[in-house]
Amino acid sequence: MEKWRYAWRNGFAPQFSSLQLESLRHALAEDDKSLIQGAITRPSYGREASADCASGCLVAHAFMPGTVRDVMIQFQEACYIARAALHATGSINDLLHWFDQEPRLAVRANLLVEVDAELLRREYAQLQATTFAAPEAREALREALRSVAHAGATA
């Protein structure tokens, strides 16, 4: 598994709500210009944030409208939590550098697969926890997870 995926799956994705992930999913799918690369956020410190990196987009969603300062503080907290979750087995820098340095189209396509997979995992876990879930619904979701995992492996 690529290092950035490991950092995403085990450090970043688990700490964000499904609503935050849906917001990032929308930004990725629509090529939202407020999703930026090469910086955490903009404009200048203290003003309302108008654009964010993927991690900034996730933290900003919960605090909108938020200033750049708000987003930066939340970003630092998200990084701290991710570092703690990854221990010595991964680095958040792998994800951050990948996001900033890869071509935008590749970043959008690959991260969209990862966001979809995380949302499906959560849906599957919720369905598993429901004792009355129909077996065919669980199987359909399991198949969707397999296809997303295959798409991530070939992307």
Secondary structure as a PSIPRED ss2 file (coil, helix, strand):
# PSIPRED VFORMAT (PSIPRED V4.0)

   1 M C   1.000  0.000  0.000
   2 E C   1.000  0.000  0.000
   3 K H   0.000  1.000  0.000
   4 W H   0.000  1.000  0.000
   5 R H   0.000  1.000  0.000
   6 Y H   0.000  1.000  0.000
   7 A H   0.000  1.000  0.000
   8 W H   0.000  1.000  0.000
   9 R H   0.000  1.000  0.000
  10 N H   0.000  1.000  0.000
  11 G H   0.000  1.000  0.000
  12 F H   0.000  1.000  0.000
  13 A H   0.000  1.000  0.000
  14 P H   0.000  1.000  0.000
  15 Q H   0.000  1.000  0.000
  16 F C   1.000  0.000  0.000
  17 S C   1.000  0.000  0.000
  18 S H   0.000  1.000  0.000
  19 L H   0.000  1.000  0.000
  20 Q H   0.000  1.000  0.000
  21 L H   0.000  1.000  0.000
  22 E H   0.000  1.000  0.000
  23 S H   0.000  1.000  0.000
  24 L H   0.000  1.000  0.000
  25 R H   0.000  1.000  0.000
  26 H H   0.000  1.000  0.000
  27 A H   0.000  1.000  0.000
  28 L H   0.000  1.000  0.000
  29 A H   0.000  1.000  0.000
  30 E C   1.000  0.000  0.000
  31 D C   1.000  0.000  0.000
  32 D C   1.000  0.000  0.000
  33 K C   1.000  0.000  0.000
  34 S C   1.000  0.000  0.000
  35 L E   0.000  0.000  1.000
  36 I C   1.000  0.000  0.000
  37 Q C   1.000  0.000  0.000
  38 G C   1.000  0.000  0.000
  39 A C   1.000  0.000  0.000
  40 I C   1.000  0.000  0.000
  41 T E   0.000  0.000  1.000
  42 R E   0.000  0.000  1.000
  43 P C   1.000  0.000  0.000
  44 S C   1.000  0.000  0.000
  45 Y C   1.000  0.000  0.000
  46 G C   1.000  0.000  0.000
  47 R C   1.000  0.000  0.000
  48 E E   0.000  0.000  1.000
  49 A C   1.000  0.000  0.000
  50 S C   1.000  0.000  0.000
  51 A E   0.000  0.000  1.000
  52 D E   0.000  0.000  1.000
  53 C C   1.000  0.000  0.000
  54 A H   0.000  1.000  0.000
  55 S H   0.000  1.000  0.000
  56 G H   0.000  1.000  0.000
  57 C H   0.000  1.000  0.000
  58 L H   0.000  1.000  0.000
  59 V H   0.000  1.000  0.000
  60 A H   0.000  1.000  0.000
  61 H H   0.000  1.000  0.000
  62 A H   0.000  1.000  0.000
  63 F H   0.000  1.000  0.000
  64 M C   1.000  0.000  0.000
  65 P C   1.000  0.000  0.000
  66 G C   1.000  0.000  0.000
  67 T E   0.000  0.000  1.000
  68 V H   0.000  1.000  0.000
  69 R H   0.000  1.000  0.000
  70 D H   0.000  1.000  0.000
  71 V H   0.000  1.000  0.000
  72 M H   0.000  1.000  0.000
  73 I H   0.000  1.000  0.000
  74 Q H   0.000  1.000  0.000
  75 F H   0.000  1.000  0.000
  76 Q H   0.000  1.000  0.000
  77 E H   0.000  1.000  0.000
  78 A H   0.000  1.000  0.000
  79 C H   0.000  1.000  0.000
  80 Y H   0.000  1.000  0.000
  81 I H   0.000  1.000  0.000
  82 A H   0.000  1.000  0.000
  83 R H   0.000  1.000  0.000
  84 A H   0.000  1.000  0.000
  85 A H   0.000  1.000  0.000
  86 L H   0.000  1.000  0.000
  87 H C   1.000  0.000  0.000
  88 A C   1.000  0.000  0.000
  89 T C   1.000  0.000  0.000
  90 G C   1.000  0.000  0.000
  91 S C   1.000  0.000  0.000
  92 I H   0.000  1.000  0.000
  93 N H   0.000  1.000  0.000
  94 D H   0.000  1.000  0.000
  95 L H   0.000  1.000  0.000
  96 L H   0.000  1.000  0.000
  97 H H   0.000  1.000  0.000
  98 W H   0.000  1.000  0.000
  99 F H   0.000  1.000  0.000
 100 D H   0.000  1.000  0.000
 101 Q H   0.000  1.000  0.000
 102 E C   1.000  0.000  0.000
 103 P C   1.000  0.000  0.000
 104 R H   0.000  1.000  0.000
 105 L H   0.000  1.000  0.000
 106 A H   0.000  1.000  0.000
 107 V H   0.000  1.000  0.000
 108 R H   0.000  1.000  0.000
 109 A H   0.000  1.000  0.000
 110 N H   0.000  1.000  0.000
 111 L H   0.000  1.000  0.000
 112 L H   0.000  1.000  0.000
 113 V H   0.000  1.000  0.000
 114 E H   0.000  1.000  0.000
 115 V H   0.000  1.000  0.000
 116 D H   0.000  1.000  0.000
 117 A H   0.000  1.000  0.000
 118 E H   0.000  1.000  0.000
 119 L H   0.000  1.000  0.000
 120 L H   0.000  1.000  0.000
 121 R H   0.000  1.000  0.000
 122 R H   0.000  1.000  0.000
 123 E H   0.000  1.000  0.000
 124 Y H   0.000  1.000  0.000
 125 A H   0.000  1.000  0.000
 126 Q H   0.000  1.000  0.000
 127 L H   0.000  1.000  0.000
 128 Q H   0.000  1.000  0.000
 129 A H   0.000  1.000  0.000
 130 T C   1.000  0.000  0.000
 131 T C   1.000  0.000  0.000
 132 F C   1.000  0.000  0.000
 133 A C   1.000  0.000  0.000
 134 A C   1.000  0.000  0.000
 135 P H   0.000  1.000  0.000
 136 E H   0.000  1.000  0.000
 137 A H   0.000  1.000  0.000
 138 R H   0.000  1.000  0.000
 139 E H   0.000  1.000  0.000
 140 A H   0.000  1.000  0.000
 141 L H   0.000  1.000  0.000
 142 R H   0.000  1.000  0.000
 143 E H   0.000  1.000  0.000
 144 A H   0.000  1.000  0.000
 145 L H   0.000  1.000  0.000
 146 R H   0.000  1.000  0.000
 147 S H   0.000  1.000  0.000
 148 V H   0.000  1.000  0.000
 149 A H   0.000  1.000  0.000
 150 H H   0.000  1.000  0.000
 151 A H   0.000  1.000  0.000
 152 G H   0.000  1.000  0.000
 153 A H   0.000  1.000  0.000
 154 T H   0.000  1.000  0.000
 155 A C   1.000  0.000  0.000
